[in-house]
Amino acid sequence: MSKKNKGLFPFVMGIAMGAAAVFLSKDENRQKTKKAVDKTVKEVKLLKEDVEKDPEKVKKQAEKKVKEIVEKGKMEIAKVIKSGKKEVKKVIKEEKRG
């Protein structure tokens, strides 16, 4: 084994490549993957056309989508924090009892 292939990254990549080989060994999975890739290529081509026609519109749409995702993320974080606070209060209460 050569020295340049040592480390975690090559190991993880080897596992990923092996998993991909197993997954793609079935014809059904290859067909599903091809459909997904074809769909993605089509969407990218449409997006490219939209950007070429009206880049500002696409920029505004992207900004709107990012804001929506950020807001959703903030809401999820707030839920986790609230849940964490409840758990901390519960532990403190139990410690005072015991």
DSSP file (Angstrom, degrees, kcal/mol; ACC not computed):
  #  RESIDUE AA STRUCTURE BP1 BP2  ACC     N-H-->O    O-->H-N    N-H-->O    O-->H-N    TCO  KAPPA ALPHA  PHI   PSI    X-CA   Y-CA   Z-CA
    1    1 A M              0   0    0      0, 0.0     2,-0.1     0, 0.0     5,-0.0   0.000 360.0 360.0 360.0 135.8    0.0    0.0    0.0
    2    2 A S    >   -     0   0    0      1,-0.1     3,-1.0     3,-0.0     0, 0.0  -0.434 360.0-124.2 -78.8 155.4    1.4    3.4   -0.8
    3    3 A K  G >  S+     0   0    0      1,-0.2     3,-1.3     2,-0.1    -1,-0.1   0.791 104.6  66.4 -69.2 -29.1    1.9    6.0    1.9
    4    4 A K  G 3  S+     0   0    0      1,-0.3    -1,-0.2     3,-0.0    -2,-0.0   0.650  94.1  60.6 -71.0 -13.6   -0.3    8.7    0.1
    5    5 A N  G <  S+     0   0    0     -3,-1.0     2,-0.3     5,-0.0    -1,-0.3   0.191  79.9 110.9 -98.7  16.8   -3.4    6.6    0.6
    6    6 A K    <   +     0   0    0     -3,-1.3     2,-0.2     4,-0.1     3,-0.1  -0.638  49.4  58.0 -90.0 149.1   -3.4    6.5    4.4
    7    7 A G  S  > S-     0   0    0     -2,-0.3     4,-1.0     1,-0.1    -3,-0.0  -0.613  90.2 -70.5 126.4 176.4   -5.9    8.3    6.5
    8    8 A L  H  > S+     0   0    0     -2,-0.2     4,-2.9     2,-0.2     5,-0.2   0.885 117.3  60.3 -73.9 -41.7   -9.6    8.5    7.2
    9    9 A F  H  > S+     0   0    0      1,-0.2     4,-2.8     2,-0.2     5,-0.2   0.932 106.3  44.7 -59.6 -49.9  -10.6   10.2    3.9
   10   10 A P  H  > S+     0   0    0      0, 0.0     4,-2.2     0, 0.0    -1,-0.2   0.884 114.1  52.4 -61.1 -35.0   -9.4    7.5    1.6
   11   11 A F  H  X S+     0   0    0     -4,-1.0     4,-2.0     2,-0.2    -2,-0.2   0.945 111.7  44.4 -63.1 -48.6  -11.0    4.9    3.9
   12   12 A V  H  X S+     0   0    0     -4,-2.9     4,-2.6     1,-0.2    -1,-0.2   0.902 112.8  52.0 -64.2 -41.4  -14.4    6.7    3.9
   13   13 A M  H  X S+     0   0    0     -4,-2.8     4,-2.8    -5,-0.2    -1,-0.2   0.884 107.7  53.0 -62.7 -37.8  -14.2    7.2    0.1
   14   14 A G  H  X S+     0   0    0     -4,-2.2     4,-2.3    -5,-0.2    -1,-0.2   0.908 109.8  47.6 -62.9 -42.3  -13.5    3.5   -0.3
   15   15 A I  H  X S+     0   0    0     -4,-2.0     4,-2.6     2,-0.2    -2,-0.2   0.928 112.9  48.8 -63.6 -44.8  -16.6    2.6    1.8
   16   16 A A  H  X S+     0   0    0     -4,-2.6     4,-2.5     1,-0.2    -2,-0.2   0.911 112.0  48.2 -62.6 -42.7  -18.7    5.1   -0.2
   17   17 A M  H  X S+     0   0    0     -4,-2.8     4,-2.3     2,-0.2    -1,-0.2   0.894 112.0  49.9 -66.1 -38.7  -17.5    3.7   -3.6
   18   18 A G  H  X S+     0   0    0     -4,-2.3     4,-2.3     2,-0.2    -2,-0.2   0.917 111.1  48.7 -63.8 -43.2  -18.1    0.1   -2.4
   19   19 A A  H  X S+     0   0    0     -4,-2.6     4,-2.7     1,-0.2    -2,-0.2   0.903 111.4  50.2 -63.5 -40.7  -21.7    1.1   -1.3
   20   20 A A  H  X S+     0   0    0     -4,-2.5     4,-3.0     2,-0.2    -1,-0.2   0.900 109.5  51.5 -63.9 -40.0  -22.3    2.8   -4.6
   21   21 A A  H  X S+     0   0    0     -4,-2.3     4,-0.6     2,-0.2    -2,-0.2   0.917 112.0  45.9 -63.3 -43.1  -21.0   -0.3   -6.5
   22   22 A V  H >< S+     0   0    0     -4,-2.3     3,-0.8     2,-0.2     4,-0.4   0.937 114.8  47.9 -64.5 -45.6  -23.4   -2.6   -4.5
   23   23 A F  H >< S+     0   0    0     -4,-2.7     3,-1.0     1,-0.2     6,-0.2   0.923 114.4  45.2 -60.7 -46.0  -26.3   -0.2   -5.0
   24   24 A L  H 3< S+     0   0    0     -4,-3.0    -1,-0.2     1,-0.2    -2,-0.2   0.495  90.7  84.3 -80.6  -2.2  -25.7    0.2   -8.8
   25   25 A S  T << S+     0   0    0     -3,-0.8     2,-0.4    -4,-0.6    -1,-0.2   0.746  78.8  77.2 -71.4 -20.7  -25.2   -3.5   -9.3
   26   26 A K  S <> S-     0   0    0     -3,-1.0     4,-1.9    -4,-0.4     3,-0.2  -0.765  78.4-141.7 -91.1 133.9  -29.0   -3.9   -9.5
   27   27 A D  H  > S+     0   0    0     -2,-0.4     4,-2.4     1,-0.2     5,-0.2   0.879 101.5  57.8 -59.7 -39.4  -30.5   -2.9  -12.8
   28   28 A E  H  > S+     0   0    0      1,-0.2     4,-2.2     2,-0.2    -1,-0.2   0.904 107.5  46.9 -59.0 -43.1  -33.6   -1.4  -11.0
   29   29 A N  H  > S+     0   0    0     -6,-0.2     4,-2.4     2,-0.2    -1,-0.2   0.864 109.9  53.2 -68.6 -36.1  -31.3    0.9   -9.0
   30   30 A R  H  X S+     0   0    0     -4,-1.9     4,-2.5     2,-0.2    -2,-0.2   0.908 109.7  48.7 -64.3 -40.5  -29.4    2.0  -12.1
   31   31 A Q  H  X S+     0   0    0     -4,-2.4     4,-2.4     2,-0.2    -2,-0.2   0.915 111.9  48.3 -65.3 -43.1  -32.6    2.9  -13.8
   32   32 A K  H  X S+     0   0    0     -4,-2.2     4,-2.3     1,-0.2    -2,-0.2   0.911 113.0  48.7 -62.0 -42.1  -33.8    4.9  -10.8
   33   33 A T  H  X S+     0   0    0     -4,-2.4     4,-2.6     2,-0.2    -2,-0.2   0.908 110.0  51.2 -65.1 -42.0  -30.5    6.7  -10.7
   34   34 A K  H  X S+     0   0    0     -4,-2.5     4,-2.8     1,-0.2    -2,-0.2   0.913 110.4  49.4 -62.0 -42.4  -30.6    7.5  -14.4
   35   35 A K  H  X S+     0   0    0     -4,-2.4     4,-2.5     2,-0.2    -1,-0.2   0.916 111.9  48.3 -62.3 -42.9  -34.0    9.0  -14.1
   36   36 A A  H  X S+     0   0    0     -4,-2.3     4,-2.2     2,-0.2    -2,-0.2   0.910 113.5  46.9 -64.3 -42.0  -33.0   11.1  -11.1
   37   37 A V  H  X S+     0   0    0     -4,-2.6     4,-2.6     2,-0.2    -2,-0.2   0.927 112.4  49.7 -66.1 -44.5  -29.9   12.3  -13.0
   38   38 A D  H  X S+     0   0    0     -4,-2.8     4,-2.3     1,-0.2    -2,-0.2   0.909 111.3  49.2 -60.3 -42.6  -31.9   13.1  -16.1
   39   39 A K  H  X S+     0   0    0     -4,-2.5     4,-2.4     2,-0.2    -1,-0.2   0.917 111.9  48.6 -62.6 -44.0  -34.4   15.0  -14.1
   40   40 A T  H  X S+     0   0    0     -4,-2.2     4,-2.4     2,-0.2    -2,-0.2   0.905 110.3  50.8 -64.4 -42.3  -31.7   17.0  -12.4
   41   41 A V  H  X S+     0   0    0     -4,-2.6     4,-2.3     1,-0.2    -1,-0.2   0.915 110.5  49.9 -61.2 -43.1  -30.0   17.8  -15.7
   42   42 A K  H  X S+     0   0    0     -4,-2.3     4,-2.2     1,-0.2    -2,-0.2   0.919 111.2  48.5 -62.1 -44.2  -33.3   19.0  -17.1
   43   43 A E  H  X S+     0   0    0     -4,-2.4     4,-2.4     1,-0.2    -1,-0.2   0.885 110.9  50.8 -64.0 -38.9  -33.9   21.2  -14.1
   44   44 A V  H  X S+     0   0    0     -4,-2.4     4,-2.6     2,-0.2    -1,-0.2   0.898 109.1  51.0 -66.3 -40.1  -30.4   22.7  -14.3
   45   45 A K  H  X S+     0   0    0     -4,-2.3     4,-2.2     2,-0.2    -2,-0.2   0.915 111.2  48.3 -63.0 -42.2  -30.9   23.5  -18.0
   46   46 A L  H  X S+     0   0    0     -4,-2.2     4,-2.4     2,-0.2    -2,-0.2   0.907 111.6  49.7 -64.1 -41.0  -34.1   25.2  -17.2
   47   47 A L  H  X S+     0   0    0     -4,-2.4     4,-2.6     2,-0.2    -2,-0.2   0.905 108.8  52.6 -63.5 -41.0  -32.5   27.2  -14.4
   48   48 A K  H  X S+     0   0    0     -4,-2.6     4,-2.3     1,-0.2    -2,-0.2   0.915 109.8  48.7 -60.5 -43.0  -29.7   28.2  -16.7
   49   49 A E  H  X S+     0   0    0     -4,-2.2     4,-2.2     2,-0.2    -1,-0.2   0.915 111.1  50.2 -62.9 -42.4  -32.2   29.5  -19.3
   50   50 A D  H  X S+     0   0    0     -4,-2.4     4,-3.0     1,-0.2     8,-0.2   0.904 110.4  49.8 -62.3 -41.1  -34.0   31.4  -16.5
   51   51 A V  H  < S+     0   0    0     -4,-2.6    -1,-0.2     1,-0.2    -2,-0.2   0.906 111.3  48.8 -64.9 -41.0  -30.7   32.9  -15.4
   52   52 A E  H  < S+     0   0    0     -4,-2.3    -1,-0.2    -5,-0.2    -2,-0.2   0.867 116.2  43.5 -67.0 -35.5  -29.8   34.0  -18.9
   53   53 A K  H  < S-     0   0    0     -4,-2.2    -2,-0.2     1,-0.2    -1,-0.2   0.944 138.0  -1.2 -74.2 -49.4  -33.3   35.5  -19.5
   54   54 A D     X  +     0   0    0     -4,-3.0     4,-1.8    -5,-0.2     3,-0.3  -0.653  60.7 174.8-148.1  82.7  -33.7   37.3  -16.2
   55   55 A P  H  > S+     0   0    0      0, 0.0     4,-2.4     0, 0.0     5,-0.1   0.844  82.7  56.2 -61.9 -34.1  -30.9   37.0  -13.7
   56   56 A E  H  > S+     0   0    0      2,-0.2     4,-2.5     1,-0.2     5,-0.2   0.896 106.1  50.6 -65.5 -39.3  -32.4   39.5  -11.2
   57   57 A K  H  > S+     0   0    0     -3,-0.3     4,-2.4     2,-0.2    -1,-0.2   0.924 112.0  46.8 -63.5 -44.2  -35.6   37.5  -11.0
   58   58 A V  H  X S+     0   0    0     -4,-1.8     4,-2.6    -8,-0.2    -2,-0.2   0.899 110.9  53.0 -64.5 -40.2  -33.7   34.3  -10.3
   59   59 A K  H  X S+     0   0    0     -4,-2.4     4,-2.6     2,-0.2    -2,-0.2   0.927 110.1  47.2 -60.6 -45.4  -31.7   36.1   -7.7
   60   60 A K  H  X S+     0   0    0     -4,-2.5     4,-2.4     2,-0.2    -2,-0.2   0.899 111.9  50.5 -64.2 -40.8  -34.8   37.3   -5.9
   61   61 A Q  H  X S+     0   0    0     -4,-2.4     4,-2.3     2,-0.2    -1,-0.2   0.914 111.8  48.0 -62.6 -42.1  -36.4   33.8   -6.1
   62   62 A A  H  X S+     0   0    0     -4,-2.6     4,-2.6     2,-0.2    -2,-0.2   0.915 111.2  50.1 -65.3 -42.9  -33.2   32.3   -4.6
   63   63 A E  H  X S+     0   0    0     -4,-2.6     4,-2.4     1,-0.2    -1,-0.2   0.900 110.6  50.3 -61.8 -40.6  -33.1   35.0   -1.9
   64   64 A K  H  X S+     0   0    0     -4,-2.4     4,-2.2     2,-0.2    -2,-0.2   0.924 111.4  48.0 -63.0 -44.5  -36.7   34.3   -1.0
   65   65 A K  H  X S+     0   0    0     -4,-2.3     4,-2.4     2,-0.2    -2,-0.2   0.903 111.1  50.6 -63.7 -42.0  -36.1   30.5   -0.8
   66   66 A V  H  X S+     0   0    0     -4,-2.6     4,-2.7     1,-0.2    -1,-0.2   0.917 109.7  50.8 -62.5 -43.0  -33.0   31.0    1.4
   67   67 A K  H  X S+     0   0    0     -4,-2.4     4,-2.7     1,-0.2    -2,-0.2   0.906 109.7  50.7 -61.2 -41.5  -35.0   33.3    3.7
   68   68 A E  H  X S+     0   0    0     -4,-2.2     4,-2.4     2,-0.2    -1,-0.2   0.921 111.9  47.0 -61.6 -43.9  -37.7   30.6    4.0
   69   69 A I  H  X S+     0   0    0     -4,-2.4     4,-2.5     2,-0.2    -2,-0.2   0.906 112.0  50.4 -65.4 -41.5  -35.2   28.0    4.8
   70   70 A V  H  X S+     0   0    0     -4,-2.7     4,-2.7     2,-0.2    -2,-0.2   0.925 111.0  48.8 -62.5 -44.6  -33.5   30.2    7.4
   71   71 A E  H  X S+     0   0    0     -4,-2.7     4,-2.2     2,-0.2    -2,-0.2   0.911 111.6  49.0 -62.7 -42.3  -36.8   30.9    9.1
   72   72 A K  H  X S+     0   0    0     -4,-2.4     4,-2.2     1,-0.2    -1,-0.2   0.913 111.6  50.2 -62.6 -41.5  -37.7   27.3    9.1
   73   73 A G  H  X S+     0   0    0     -4,-2.5     4,-2.6     1,-0.2    -2,-0.2   0.902 108.6  51.9 -63.0 -41.7  -34.3   26.6   10.6
   74   74 A K  H  X S+     0   0    0     -4,-2.7     4,-2.5     1,-0.2    -1,-0.2   0.905 109.4  50.1 -61.5 -41.2  -34.8   29.2   13.3
   75   75 A M  H  X S+     0   0    0     -4,-2.2     4,-2.0     2,-0.2    -1,-0.2   0.913 111.3  48.1 -64.4 -42.0  -38.1   27.7   14.2
   76   76 A E  H  X S+     0   0    0     -4,-2.2     4,-2.2     2,-0.2    -2,-0.2   0.905 111.7  49.7 -65.1 -41.3  -36.5   24.2   14.5
   77   77 A I  H  X S+     0   0    0     -4,-2.6     4,-2.8     1,-0.2     5,-0.2   0.912 108.6  53.0 -63.4 -41.7  -33.7   25.6   16.6
   78   78 A A  H  X S+     0   0    0     -4,-2.5     4,-2.6     1,-0.2    -1,-0.2   0.902 108.4  50.7 -60.5 -40.7  -36.2   27.4   18.9
   79   79 A K  H  X S+     0   0    0     -4,-2.0     4,-2.6     2,-0.2    -1,-0.2   0.920 111.3  47.8 -61.8 -44.1  -38.0   24.1   19.4
   80   80 A V  H  X S+     0   0    0     -4,-2.2     4,-2.6     2,-0.2    -2,-0.2   0.913 112.8  48.3 -64.8 -43.0  -34.8   22.3   20.3
   81   81 A I  H  X S+     0   0    0     -4,-2.8     4,-2.7     2,-0.2    -2,-0.2   0.926 111.9  49.3 -63.3 -44.6  -33.8   25.1   22.7
   82   82 A K  H  X S+     0   0    0     -4,-2.6     4,-2.2     1,-0.2    -2,-0.2   0.926 112.6  47.6 -61.0 -44.7  -37.2   25.0   24.4
   83   83 A S  H  X S+     0   0    0     -4,-2.6     4,-2.1     1,-0.2    -1,-0.2   0.899 111.8  50.8 -62.1 -41.5  -37.0   21.3   24.7
   84   84 A G  H  X S+     0   0    0     -4,-2.6     4,-2.5     2,-0.2    -2,-0.2   0.891 108.1  51.8 -64.4 -40.4  -33.5   21.5   26.1
   85   85 A K  H  X S+     0   0    0     -4,-2.7     4,-2.7     2,-0.2     5,-0.2   0.917 109.1  50.6 -62.7 -43.1  -34.6   24.1   28.7
   86   86 A K  H  X S+     0   0    0     -4,-2.2     4,-2.3     1,-0.2    -1,-0.2   0.915 110.9  49.1 -60.4 -42.3  -37.4   21.9   29.8
   87   87 A E  H  X S+     0   0    0     -4,-2.1     4,-2.3     2,-0.2    -2,-0.2   0.904 111.0  49.3 -65.2 -41.5  -35.0   19.0   30.2
   88   88 A V  H  X S+     0   0    0     -4,-2.5     4,-2.7     2,-0.2     5,-0.2   0.926 111.0  49.7 -63.7 -44.8  -32.5   21.1   32.2
   89   89 A K  H  X S+     0   0    0     -4,-2.7     4,-2.5     1,-0.2    -1,-0.2   0.902 110.3  51.6 -60.3 -40.3  -35.3   22.3   34.5
   90   90 A K  H  X S+     0   0    0     -4,-2.3     4,-2.2    -5,-0.2    -1,-0.2   0.918 111.0  46.8 -62.4 -44.3  -36.4   18.7   35.0
   91   91 A V  H  X S+     0   0    0     -4,-2.3     4,-2.3     2,-0.2    -2,-0.2   0.909 112.4  49.8 -65.9 -42.3  -32.9   17.6   35.9
   92   92 A I  H  X S+     0   0    0     -4,-2.7     4,-2.1     1,-0.2    -2,-0.2   0.916 110.3  50.9 -62.5 -42.8  -32.4   20.5   38.3
   93   93 A K  H  X S+     0   0    0     -4,-2.5     4,-1.6    -5,-0.2    -1,-0.2   0.914 111.1  47.9 -61.1 -43.4  -35.8   19.8   39.9
   94   94 A E  H  X S+     0   0    0     -4,-2.2     4,-2.2     1,-0.2    -1,-0.2   0.872 109.7  53.2 -65.8 -37.4  -34.8   16.1   40.4
   95   95 A E  H  < S+     0   0    0     -4,-2.3    -1,-0.2     1,-0.2    -2,-0.2   0.872 107.0  51.7 -66.2 -36.6  -31.4   17.1   41.8
   96   96 A K  H  < S+     0   0    0     -4,-2.1    -1,-0.2     1,-0.2    -2,-0.2   0.866 112.7  46.7 -66.8 -36.5  -33.1   19.4   44.4
   97   97 A R  H  <        0   0    0     -4,-1.6    -2,-0.2     1,-0.2    -1,-0.2   0.901 360.0 360.0 -69.3 -42.1  -35.3   16.5   45.5
   98   98 A G     <        0   0    0     -4,-2.2    -1,-0.2    -5,-0.1    -2,-0.2   0.438 360.0 360.0 -98.9 360.0  -32.6   13.9   45.7
